[in-house]
């Protein structure tokens, strides 16, 4: 128990009591009698005051509060905890009396307490009813010792004391409100929309139970996005069982319950409230499925009424005035709805869900105080919808509830994360019923509604976990909303770019040159021979000797045998001159231009170097043999160096700690990619203490994967895929067999390949034709569902076994878009932390928090595709290009990048990123001081921004570079013609042709172009005959 909080609040209570004795009915003491825990009704004043003082309820206890001291009568365990309160400065005197287990022995413990209250006024909570062993003891003691005091109800006084919340209490309510908003956004809305979309039958009560259980399910914590300040989930609880109402039966009171009727797609009201450390929050939203214009109009007016109520709430305002202003607005604008409006607009809230003394009605004269927490509730009930075809949709209700904190200025809505805008809570089906139900609407409105399909992807981004095809509404003012959405995106991108610039300046503030840029290559020393005695015997004849054992070439120079390591050789060439053969050896030296290895380090660049040596010999056979040996040795050395560089980042894993005492959890009959052997064979995947073991049928192809080296774990279901798989992306590459591997994948094929396409498969004797086909389709769906369940559960067990080091991630297929990251066009799917392609090798996994920015290229009118480049925070990493993304996905890609906090820019041309990154790595500090990525367009996605930035930057390219770096657009006629023209240009560029021949070729090329264009049809045969 927090003794500082107890004494602070106890002093506050006694001060209020002393300063406002009339409010406390001039009592001399306050008695809190609490028996056993009553799970049915946790909201009683006794428990509220106990929780406020002690931080938790204190059941089976008696607390007597006087201005002089606090007296506790409780069991041994609670008494031990209460002893902690006897510390700190400015203590309130505390007396603790310990109860025993025998009832008769405990009765005398109350004698002194009852006698001290004789002839006094004692404050109690009259409405609190409690039972328990200690309550029986208190009653017996009162009878035995002749209780003689007057009981007075002090509920109003205690409510007044507890109404204004301090910062600690406000923090608890804010956390509870955050969880309530997340439960609504990330669980209820996706679940409800899925049931409606897929037309699955579910009752209101069942959907309520699913929402109820989700809060306690540890597997849902990531989906619900639990706030980080919640240390233990036991601190969370429901204020009440979530309420789901639909189908014409609505009760807008907080005591309503979900009925057993089926969920009806009309008006659906969901109310839920989470409490954190005993502090309550509340939230309610109305969802409209296929709403009529009248329903939309009523909902928009309800939003206006709620805004009027929120504007009225501030410190010092009378409660009745808040309700009066709401009624005045309704009378002025929509008097027909006054009879449907709720009798109050909410109530005070805190530890007690509904503080009866602070109901926001027109009869309450109390004042609203700074720091109060209010449950603001507005609604219209018993509204009629004459256009409904189903009787259940004839009557509907609208309700909005939010948790609000009172301040000196405007009220703060703590549940504001859960949107209540009309276009966020309205859903439409893309079918003909909409047109029938709105036959009276104008043709333009019908067209606008039918075009709702264009915003499906935007809907799914709003709820990333939703897997529904329900379409959000598209309103008359959608163009304005679209513009405001783009404006918000631009503003957010400007903030991200400013943040990138600030972070870069802070990181590279004291750097210059290549200090923190790309690491310089390290000079590697090569030693061919330690001494002259180690030279081979063949050198005595002063001939060229190729020593493959020591990777060296020994050359005779001025009568001496001089060895050269093969790594110092650039290339070798052989040419014949009459009867002689010339062998030229070119070596690597500093300052060579145009070479790929011009950055190769040298121990002393100012030393004297041999650039080339030429030998002439009449022995053509021997010189050809030497040339071939040097070439082969150079190829072998280059291969070894390439392998060495490739394996430089490969790590050697620790040993696997095998599970002992029980069988490990296994996933049987899985295949692995990349394959560890030539023949594809299944194996088993096992979970051990610190990693995984893949055991193939052949023991020599088994390998281990340690949790410490796992960067990402993905599960991809077999929905719309041929495989169900678990994919692991490593932090550092490992060797599996003899292959370097950064990704490993365990999969099973989802389709049943055992069938006969000739139609001679064995049929069910009782089923014929379509019935047999239907049975096979149902079996296919069941098999896929079982595969998904099996692999997902195994992936979740991997995450659990890693002790929190690994989190399971699932690709969002509905957010995917086509692109070409390597050579083929594939579906790229975002996940929570990455952008991935897992269906076929080569795999792609881009970790978003490692991305510095994304640049969209070839964004211009007339092209059907654009490209995207990911630049990493580690500037030494090569940027990743994703080409040929359909232009129709441009807005979706922008929205996704913006939602995951990735800064992006756009331009009309492809940039030479090799040169750009080289410039950045040469001096990152100067790069950031010069404006960093501002040359790309400051993150603006306005038209033309990419073109302006490209021409005005220091990385301006020539036309030749631009042509080399630009990618082809296969769908463009211009591009296809250009490819044919390039063949003609190749024909004209033969080096042996003279000017007359070149002009003739040009004329023929022009005629071929004219023929393709379909012009001069009459002249073509004549020209063709003349040629």
MARFITOR-795101 format. One line per 4 residues: their letters; for each residue x, y, z of C-alpha. Coordinates in steps of 0.001 Angstrom, whole numbers, plus 500000, padded with zeros to 6 digits. Each point is the difference from the previous one (the first is absolute). Layout:
REM MARFITOR-795101
a	X:Y:Z  ...
***
This chain:
REM MARFITOR-795101
xxxx	500000:500000:500000  501154:503527:499154  500205:501712:503402  500645:503418:498438
xxxx	496780:499811:497985  498017:498832:503061  501127:502821:502266  499627:502615:497249
xxxx	496427:498987:499240  499113:499454:503665  501116:503564:500787  497974:501260:497027
xxxx	496880:498177:501284  500390:501320:503561  500568:503547:498704  496823:499858:497893
xxxx	498126:498605:503002  501243:502764:502247  499411:502844:497528  496518:498908:498923
xxxx	498382:498386:503045  496549:500720:498613  500698:497923:496898  501043:497136:502308
xxxx	496779:500370:502058  502069:501036:503069  501026:496402:500645  502572:499070:502663
xxxx	501235:496834:498270  499641:498005:496773  499521:496218:500154  500912:497767:497045
xxxx	498596:496483:500502  500982:497659:497128  499360:496256:499866  500797:497408:497356
xxxx	500774:500861:496385  496815:500450:497956  500918:499341:496372  496522:500929:498814
xxxx	500212:503584:501294  503549:501339:500428  498839:503630:499911  499069:500939:503580
xxxx	501101:503086:501905  501817:498018:502707  502258:498247:497490  500459:503249:498069
xxxx	501313:501868:503044  502213:497052:501013  501503:499788:496508  500577:503757:499875
xxxx	501885:499916:503315  501858:496679:499773  500301:499408:496254  497915:496803:500178
xxxx	496776:498767:501687  500300:498706:503552  497362:497283:500411  499007:498484:503363
xxxx	501021:503080:501913  498611:502788:502190  501521:503481:499711  499051:502756:502448
xxxx	501150:503481:498925  500087:502858:502488  501728:503390:499734  502642:498632:502386
xxxx	500864:496590:498511  499151:497084:497689  499127:496654:501651  500133:496757:497963
xxxx	498507:496668:501135  501057:497224:497606  501690:496612:499618  503664:499213:500530
xxxx	501132:500289:496348  498304:503321:499411  501318:501277:503346  503562:499163:498930
xxxx	499499:501999:496800  498495:502930:501884  503060:500162:502258  501844:501529:497009
xxxx	497855:503104:500374  501694:500875:503308  502872:501889:498405  500751:503301:498339
xxxx	499720:503628:501073  496753:501625:501143  498424:496683:500846  496330:499574:500792
xxxx	499781:497869:503194  499070:496397:499180  498700:497305:502370  499860:496406:498713
xxxx	497939:497299:501789  500605:496432:498828  497089:497568:499740  500281:496305:500691
xxxx	498208:497040:498419  497427:499424:502766  496890:502206:499795  499261:500026:503733
xxxx	503586:500984:500834  499856:502890:497509  496846:501652:501416  501801:501581:503016
xxxx	502436:501703:497588  497263:502475:499026  499095:501002:503586  502272:503026:500247
xxxx	499013:501201:496511  496264:499865:500694  500388:501697:503359  502135:502792:498444
xxxx	497112:500759:497625  497387:500273:502743  497640:503000:499647  501719:501132:496787
xxxx	498972:500509:496387  501634:497341:497829  500153:500305:496225  499077:496846:498057
xxxx	498972:499032:496469  496345:499090:500355  499631:498381:496560  502981:497653:500478
xxxx	498880:496474:500856  502695:497493:500913  500254:496579:501608  502810:498001:501509
xxxx	501440:498503:503150  501427:503312:501215  496631:501718:499397  498319:497437:502259
xxxx	502671:500679:502626  499320:503764:499809  496242:499517:500315  500377:497692:503014
xxxx	502374:502469:501661  497538:502884:499408  497255:497999:501724  502240:498718:502783
xxxx	501500:503402:500863  496792:502009:499502  500801:502048:496928  498906:503581:500640
xxxx	500889:502347:497131  498166:501700:497146  500680:498836:496425  500090:502694:497290
xxxx	500460:499479:496237  503209:501710:498741  499912:498658:496432  499690:503484:498506
xxxx	502967:501317:501984  502265:497108:498982  498911:500354:496344  500963:503664:500104
xxxx	503431:499196:501453  500721:497316:497426  498576:501859:496975  503144:502042:499235
xxxx	502745:497640:498848  503715:500616:500570  502666:499368:497360  500538:496378:501030
xxxx	496290:499238:499705  499773:501818:496650  502910:497901:498722  498208:496780:500947
xxxx	496792:501129:498286  501943:501035:496900  501567:496531:499775  496620:498322:500489
xxxx	498501:502212:497272  502857:499097:497649  499341:496278:500470  496253:500558:499452
xxxx	500725:501838:496734  502363:497253:498848  497483:497289:500854  497410:501772:497861
xxxx	502342:500802:497094  502126:496876:499767  497659:497279:501222  496291:500782:499946
xxxx	499840:501922:496694  501996:497375:498013  498019:497142:501586  496636:501639:499446
xxxx	500791:501024:496413  501260:496485:499197  496785:498392:501230  497901:502491:498037
xxxx	502098:499740:496855  500185:496209:499923  496365:499710:501120  500901:497669:502844
xxxx	497207:499567:502562  500953:501287:503427  497893:501282:502864  500473:503301:501774
xxxx	500758:498063:503174  502624:497823:498286  501799:503009:498531  499919:501592:503448
xxxx	501555:496867:501533  502756:499934:497344  500877:503614:500820  499888:499193:503718
xxxx	502437:497089:499673  502404:501917:497731  501145:502227:502871  501162:496998:502047
xxxx	501552:498108:497086  503807:500546:500079  500175:499237:496280  497897:503081:499295
xxxx	502366:502421:501749  501897:500821:496816  496863:500359:497921  498363:502260:502578
xxxx	503272:501977:500281  500229:500129:503767  501541:503268:501243  503567:499520:501303
xxxx	499147:501452:503422  497920:496909:500839  502362:497728:501926  497542:497239:500886
xxxx	496807:499059:498197  498414:499191:503377  499736:503763:500483  497474:500097:497121
xxxx	496368:499009:500322  496660:500743:498397  497806:502632:501606  497086:497941:498691
xxxx	499464:497280:497418  500197:501610:496521  496557:500836:498607  499090:499293:496360
xxxx	496555:501075:498771  498383:499713:496562  496791:498949:498261  497631:502685:501239
xxxx	500360:499259:503735  502063:502747:501611  500484:501129:503592  502225:503072:500405
xxxx	500408:499598:503763  503364:498885:501388  498249:497068:501684  498937:498483:496650
xxxx	500956:496445:499025  500609:498183:496715  497112:497804:498857  500091:496627:498247
xxxx	498660:501324:496677  502159:499699:496901  502185:502937:499053  497994:502057:497506
xxxx	501803:502148:497391  498214:503283:500603  500924:502205:502939  502399:498216:502377
xxxx	500921:501543:503352  502994:498716:501953  500771:501256:503520  503049:498912:501946
xxxx	502080:501291:502872  503338:498883:501440  501250:500893:503448  503667:500197:500904
xxxx	501084:499834:503643  496293:500323:500902  499512:503229:497986  497258:499801:497380
xxxx	499610:501162:496412  497111:499670:497590  499534:500086:496232  497082:499455:497647
xxxx	499707:500206:496239  497162:499533:497528  500732:498247:496707  497701:500476:497016
xxxx	499692:497295:497343  498449:501225:496724  498613:503165:501643  497406:502165:498321
xxxx	500513:503729:499613  497674:500631:502936  502112:497764:502233  503174:501780:498896
xxxx	498393:503377:500646  498890:498969:503505  503456:498661:500818  501726:503178:498853
xxxx	497644:501998:502181  500799:497732:502967  503681:500835:499452  499082:503682:500075
xxxx	498108:499539:503286  502963:498187:501553  502353:502779:498915  497667:502554:501622
xxxx	500074:497991:503237  503800:499717:499916  500356:503731:499349  497808:500709:503036
xxxx	502048:497875:502408  502607:502002:501893  500907:500980:503542  497277:501860:501930
xxxx	497081:499244:497649  496730:498795:501515  499104:496450:498981  496442:500978:499106
xxxx	501327:502625:497557  501816:497307:498007  496792:498044:499495  497993:503165:499343
xxxx	502323:501074:497173  499659:496592:498347  496199:500179:500160  500056:503583:498694
xxxx	501971:498913:496947  497564:497159:499312  496980:502306:500330  501568:502550:497672
xxxx	501118:497656:497201  498163:496689:500362  496979:500336:502301  498635:496705:498643
xxxx	502851:498172:501801  499473:501509:503459  497735:497165:501132  502616:497454:498909
xxxx	502894:501618:501891  501450:498388:503128  498881:501265:503420  503577:500955:500899
xxxx	503314:500488:498203  502144:497835:502243  501338:499804:503538  503124:500310:502107
xxxx	502375:497054:500013  503095:498779:501818  500470:497008:502270  496226:499799:500046
xxxx	498656:499505:496476  496962:502234:500500  500156:502711:502635  496291:500567:500644
xxxx	500561:503450:501459  501563:501262:496757  497441:498948:497387  500054:502552:497145
xxxx	496283:500758:499983  497915:503163:499914  499228:499773:503736  503530:499813:501412
xxxx	501196:503311:501465  503515:498841:500854  503005:501562:498323  502489:498278:497723
xxxx	503503:500233:501452  503430:499878:498391  501394:496469:500072  496679:498171:499869
xxxx	499576:496954:497753  496655:499947:498196  498231:497383:497926  498442:502160:497261
xxxx	497083:498185:498398  497614:501251:497311  497487:498003:498031  496689:499804:498176
xxxx	497750:496994:500596  496927:498595:498210  500842:501585:496649  498015:498762:496998
xxxx	501361:498820:496663  497010:499570:497641  502255:498920:497099  501167:496839:501780
xxxx	498863:496811:498273  500529:497850:503112  497781:500653:503055  503085:499887:502217
xxxx	501327:503093:498259  496844:502100:500395  501100:501298:503432  503548:501054:500770
xxxx	501975:502046:502527  503157:502105:499961  502383:500432:502918  503454:501459:500605
xxxx	501891:499659:503281  503468:501332:500815  502167:500298:503099  500851:503666:500621
xxxx	502266:501849:502405  498989:503478:501168  502578:502793:499813  499944:503767:500437
xxxx	499808:500260:496236  498422:497591:497519  499153:496461:501109  502471:497269:499033
xxxx	498466:496922:498315  502054:497024:501235  498353:497521:497610  500490:502196:496942
xxxx	502260:497426:498316  496898:498046:499001  498572:502035:497137  496287:500845:499888
xxxx	499904:501796:496648  497177:498950:497732  502288:498650:497282  501797:497864:502600
xxxx	496924:498329:501494  497920:499607:496819  500179:496869:497874  498517:499190:496602
xxxx	499660:496772:498079  500912:500191:496322  496744:498459:498679  496810:500986:498240
xxxx	498006:500422:503198  501512:503424:500564  498584:501267:496736  496575:498535:500764
xxxx	499814:501440:503488  501060:503452:498797  497849:500107:496852  499048:503578:500772
xxxx	503581:501210:500113  501546:501821:497091  502043:498158:497385  503128:501808:501071
xxxx	499593:498837:503592  499444:496416:498879  503119:500170:497903  501999:501346:502914
xxxx	498758:497179:502239  500792:497352:497419  503532:501342:499712  500636:499189:503645
xxxx	502053:496995:498950  502900:502302:499214  500650:500634:503678  499995:496387:501206
xxxx	503729:500026:500601  499800:503246:501983  497390:498386:502212  502204:497030:500684
xxxx	502914:502197:500920  497878:501677:502626  499718:496590:501705  503053:498022:499010
xxxx	498728:496828:501612  496641:500124:498210  499493:497385:497322  496703:501321:498710
xxxx	498867:501112:496586  497460:502417:501457  500196:503372:498340  499990:503258:501933
xxxx	497594:502713:498988  500903:502558:497407  498321:503290:500720  499245:503069:497931
xxxx	502852:501826:501651  502450:497194:499400  502155:502080:497656  500583:502504:502780
xxxx	500754:497179:502428  502426:498475:497505  501778:503325:499659  500183:500411:503760
xxxx	501367:496456:500280  502722:500818:497481  500739:503242:501810  500364:498139:503307
xxxx	502295:497549:498275  502156:502816:498617  500216:501649:503399  500931:496710:501626
xxxx	502680:499366:497386  501478:503469:500572  500218:499156:503697  501697:496679:499235
xxxx	502570:501638:497705  500702:502687:502590  500478:497266:502583  502369:498110:497671
xxxx	502016:503171:499456  500186:500701:503730  501062:496430:500807  502633:500047:497261
xxxx	501455:503321:501165  500177:498680:503564  501638:496756:498875  502559:501510:497636
xxxx	500444:503408:501642  503695:499531:500733  500965:497996:496944  501593:500901:496745
xxxx	501350:498084:497077  499644:496244:500279  500296:499724:503783  496528:498599:500574
xxxx	499247:499127:496435  500947:496925:498085  502746:498038:501665  503251:500129:498110
xxxx	501314:496741:498613  502797:498470:502020  503347:499307:498347  500563:496254:499800
xxxx	503590:498737:499896  500813:497006:497833  503077:497902:500590  501036:497680:497179
xxxx	503209:498637:501578  501607:500624:503355  503541:499689:498638  501841:499487:496759
xxxx	500628:496382:500936  496259:499299:499752  499967:500819:496291  499380:496975:497735
xxxx	502955:498465:498182  498681:500928:496576  501018:503627:500534  503642:499164:499523
xxxx	499485:499918:496239  498769:503612:500151  496701:499083:498414  496473:501065:500780
xxxx	498653:497661:502654  496354:499755:501056  499876:498670:503588  496376:499042:500719
xxxx	500887:498714:503461  501026:503486:501161  497661:501953:497649  502991:501785:498486
xxxx	501637:500755:496675  503811:500072:499983  501429:502239:497277  503651:500379:498885
xxxx	501005:503653:500273  503613:501036:499384  501262:496491:500773  497971:499685:503205
xxxx	496907:497920:500821  497405:502461:501303  496717:498552:501404  496683:501827:499556
xxxx	496910:498890:501918  497029:499354:497736  497984:502629:501944  502288:502737:498668
xxxx	499257:499033:496385  497329:501994:498227  499818:497982:496786  502151:498212:497404
xxxx	499897:500099:496201  501714:497997:497241  500579:501081:496414  501867:498490:497048
xxxx	502553:502049:498042  501449:497945:497196  501963:497124:501418  499925:501424:503525
xxxx	497399:500076:502769  499597:503104:502169  498735:499420:503577  499004:503187:501806
xxxx	499261:500055:503750  498203:503064:501409  500209:500603:503757  497832:501969:502424
xxxx	501432:503411:500774  498698:503165:501669  498195:502567:497870  498798:497687:497257
xxxx	496930:501525:498333  496915:498070:498947  500793:496877:501950  497507:498364:502308
xxxx	502681:499679:502656  501228:503561:499946  499101:500219:503696  502354:497138:500893
xxxx	502193:501087:502927  503790:500053:499868  502441:499987:502864  501913:502953:498517
xxxx	498366:501596:496937  503092:502192:499494  502310:497019:499492  501287:498927:496590
xxxx	497798:497437:498288  500407:497738:496995  496993:500672:497798  500621:497459:497230
xxxx	502558:497423:498799  500266:498584:496458  501814:496806:499074  500784:498774:496488
xxxx	500732:496415:499083  500254:497822:496918  498647:496972:501950  496347:500530:499191
xxxx	498823:496780:501630  501651:500791:503342  498792:503602:500006  496429:498811:499271
xxxx	500275:497543:502910  501294:502732:502325  497226:502348:498919  497355:497357:500622
xxxx	501451:499153:503428  500096:503691:501035  496435:500524:498800  498725:496928:501868
xxxx	501830:500984:503177  498605:503544:499768  496466:498633:499611  500501:497712:502987
xxxx	501393:502845:502121  497110:502268:499023  497550:497255:500909  501619:499491:503401
xxxx	499995:503746:500701  496332:500226:499040  499149:497106:502321  502033:501569:502798
xxxx	498154:503301:499665  496655:498254:499744  500632:497980:503153  501412:502943:501968
xxxx	496689:500672:501771  499125:496361:500649  499829:499250:503730  500679:496744:501747
xxxx	497041:499046:502162  500178:498822:503600  499003:496504:500958  496336:499077:500181
xxxx	498711:499218:503512  497778:496968:499523  496783:499583:501967  500350:497320:502673
xxxx	497392:498062:501906  497308:500273:497321  499529:499744:496268  500563:503294:498173
xxxx	497097:501652:498210  500131:498873:496380  498629:500999:496623  500180:496900:497773
xxxx	500164:499610:496227  501400:503412:499121  502330:500908:497184  502750:502598:500179
xxxx	501083:502766:497632  502706:500441:498906  500438:496262:499585  502836:498418:501937
xxxx	500298:497056:497608  499445:499253:496340  496850:497959:500575  497027:501575:501728
xxxx	499270:498041:503161  497706:500836:502938  501170:500396:503560  498984:501012:503526
xxxx	500406:503378:501659  500520:499874:503779  499906:502739:502653  502774:499777:502629
xxxx	501097:502256:502848  501991:502569:498030  499107:499280:496405  498588:497722:497321
xxxx	501297:496803:498449  499055:498810:496533  500400:496240:499760  499812:498605:496473
xxxx	499514:496357:499042  503721:500047:499274  501820:500885:503201  502884:501681:498185
xxxx	497746:502803:498732  498765:501160:503424  500715:503468:501398  499198:502261:502955
xxxx	498572:503524:500220  500624:501936:503221  497521:502562:501325  502833:502469:500622
xxxx	500602:500291:496247  496342:500286:498929  499092:503496:498892  496467:499408:498697
xxxx	497549:497099:500186  497181:499889:497462  496976:497793:499539  498333:500147:496586
xxxx	496689:498114:499681  499080:498060:496888  497052:502260:499177  500375:500748:496282
xxxx	503414:498327:500129  501341:496569:499090  502054:499679:503194  499515:500539:503701
xxxx	503329:501031:501495  502033:501182:502946  502795:502342:498928  503026:501039:502063
xxxx	502180:502995:499123  503402:499962:501744  501914:502872:501573  503246:498601:498576
xxxx	500361:497419:497219  500808:496412:500954  501352:497014:498103  497483:497259:499319
xxxx	501879:497236:498301  502482:501977:497931  497646:502839:499116  499847:503421:501563
xxxx	496426:500613:501108  498267:503180:501229  496477:498554:499795  498654:496545:500735
xxxx	496480:498791:499337  498028:496976:501157  496922:499216:497952  497410:497464:499001
xxxx	498009:499930:496787  496366:500917:500481  498475:498498:496869  499246:496331:499587
xxxx	502028:498839:496995  498721:496444:500067  497293:500229:497356  499395:498739:496487
xxxx	499330:502691:497422  498454:497436:497608  496992:499705:502311  500706:496369:500925
xxxx	500440:500679:503709  498067:497782:502386  496668:501623:500768  497677:499705:502963
xxxx	497350:497453:499111  497249:502199:501463  501137:503280:498435  499940:500863:496320
xxxx	500960:502998:497887  499897:503338:501805  499518:498384:503402  503356:498271:499683
xxxx	501636:503249:498916  498396:501831:502916  501279:497428:502471  503541:500315:498669
xxxx	499859:503807:500249  498773:499804:503587  502758:497540:500816  502547:502366:498444
xxxx	498762:502888:502168  500111:497848:503141  503521:498836:499209  501202:503566:499452
xxxx	498374:501175:503231  501648:497162:501952  503385:500775:498435  499711:503675:500924
xxxx	499041:499106:503568  502825:497471:500396  502735:502268:498638  498763:503112:501816
xxxx	499866:498205:503350  503514:498652:499447  501277:503497:499084  498385:501430:503133
xxxx	501696:497293:502080  503348:501012:498456  499364:503596:501091  499043:498846:503505
xxxx	503082:497767:500315  502273:502940:499135  499042:501818:503247  498893:503128:498196
xxxx	503039:500342:497737  497948:499152:496901  496609:501354:498986  497821:498243:497452
xxxx	499112:502099:496968  497352:499251:497353  499922:501658:496550  496948:502147:499210
xxxx	499011:498734:496569  497289:502636:499622  502700:502702:500165  502233:498282:497427
xxxx	501057:501415:496639  501766:498625:496920  503641:500828:499306  503294:498668:498624
xxxx	502653:499871:502752  502213:497569:498071  499089:498638:496573  496370:498912:500232
xxxx	496814:501850:500832  498812:498899:503452  497551:500997:502722  501691:502078:502729
xxxx	498183:499882:503338  500489:502364:502953  500140:498621:503523  500091:501836:503306
xxxx	503779:500555:499784  501052:499054:496454  499239:499860:496305  500345:496407:498820
xxxx	499664:497580:497133  500066:496436:501307  498164:497904:497428  502925:499257:497679
xxxx	503781:500382:500135  501826:502314:499896  498310:501277:503148  499709:503675:500907
xxxx	499908:501332:503557  500419:503749:500586  499972:501039:503664  498190:503332:500128
xxxx	501794:501427:503035  503293:499644:498083  498718:502130:497108  501180:503606:499765
xxxx	497563:500935:497259  498155:498671:496960  500210:501774:496653  497339:499496:497325
xxxx	501389:500275:496460  498356:500466:496603  496896:501575:501552  498615:501913:497048
xxxx	496892:500190:497886  499785:497479:497168  501972:497174:501594  498241:496939:501301
xxxx	502693:499020:502495  502364:501619:502465  503044:498835:501978  500851:500196:503677
xxxx	503458:500166:501606  500635:499283:503684  503047:501797:501450  501230:498592:503300
xxxx	501235:501795:503087  503240:498075:499535  501216:501894:496949  502490:497259:499158
xxxx	497114:497678:499112  498978:499986:496369  496535:501525:499486  497292:497522:499034
xxxx	498046:500670:496806  496436:498808:499441  499040:500632:496398  496821:499960:497922
xxxx	497442:500715:502725  496606:500762:498392  499168:503696:500053  496556:499099:501376
xxxx	501720:499014:503251  501792:503348:500412  497631:501471:502602  499820:496711:501889
xxxx	503794:499785:500165  500238:503621:501169  497373:499456:502694  501747:496859:501199
xxxx	503434:501668:500130  498530:502933:501888  498185:497740:502485  503198:498120:500890
xxxx	501975:503238:500538  502217:499604:496918  500995:503270:498351  499509:499915:496239
xxxx	500577:502275:497024  499239:499717:496313  501483:500992:496673  499403:499616:496288
xxxx	503280:498304:499080  502227:497205:501253  503030:501126:501966  503504:498571:500047
xxxx	499936:498753:503588  503484:498529:499783  501499:503469:499485  497638:501588:502545
xxxx	500913:497562:502771  503699:500322:499169  499730:503768:500448  498075:499566:503255
xxxx	502553:497547:501409  502933:502260:499148  498807:502613:502527  496671:499289:501768
xxxx	500412:503051:502234  500269:502384:497062  497104:498172:498319  497694:500727:502949
xxxx	501285:503542:500413  499129:500568:496336  496357:499072:500551  500231:496192:499808
xxxx	497152:498585:497883  498467:503384:499201  501215:499682:496406  497425:497214:499550
xxxx	497069:502322:500648  499625:500453:503789  497691:497001:500264  497227:501703:498064
xxxx	497813:497841:497813  498731:502887:497911  500090:499690:496240  503247:501040:498441
xxxx	501998:500050:503193  502239:497207:498886  500954:501762:496761  500917:503233:501695
xxxx	502111:498301:502596  501830:497896:497489  501101:502895:497841  501004:502179:502911
xxxx	502113:497558:501967  503701:499457:500064  499378:496479:498712  498752:501261:496641
xxxx	500603:497409:497312  500790:500323:496355  497628:498669:497358  502207:496964:499450
xxxx	500002:499092:503688  496277:500526:500118  499455:497653:497088  502218:497357:501578
xxxx	498304:500148:503402  496367:500267:498876  497997:496777:500060  497733:498808:497206
xxxx	496242:500317:500101  498664:496906:498275  496443:501294:499841  500885:503222:498203
xxxx	499803:500132:496187  502759:502573:499983  502314:497663:501843  499192:497065:497735
xxxx	500715:502062:496880  503212:501225:501578  501233:496452:500389  499459:499385:496281
xxxx	501721:503247:499131  502997:498952:502026  500382:496917:497793  499985:502216:496927
xxxx	502573:502283:501558  502195:496976:500643  499738:499144:496320  501146:503521:499058
xxxx	502919:500071:502399  502289:497565:498186  503499:501386:500118  500840:498942:496402
xxxx	497268:502063:498261  500804:503277:498250  497788:503103:500014  498037:498964:496877
xxxx	499190:496635:501532  498977:501613:503278  497655:502403:498197  498462:497112:498083
xxxx	499449:498077:503239  498407:503069:501581  497648:500390:497028  498968:496356:500236
xxxx	499412:500364:503732  497737:503013:499389  498014:498010:497447  499521:497166:502481
xxxx	498681:502493:502580  497575:501436:497463  498807:496515:499156  499314:499231:503677
xxxx	498088:503236:500412  497727:499136:497093  500770:503185:498022  500763:500403:496275
xxxx	498362:496664:499152  500079:500701:496259  503708:500860:499896  501212:496958:501949
xxxx	499726:497390:497159  501817:502310:497579  502871:500591:502455  500178:496361:500864
xxx	500268:499035:496329  502715:502550:499343  502125:498451:502768
***
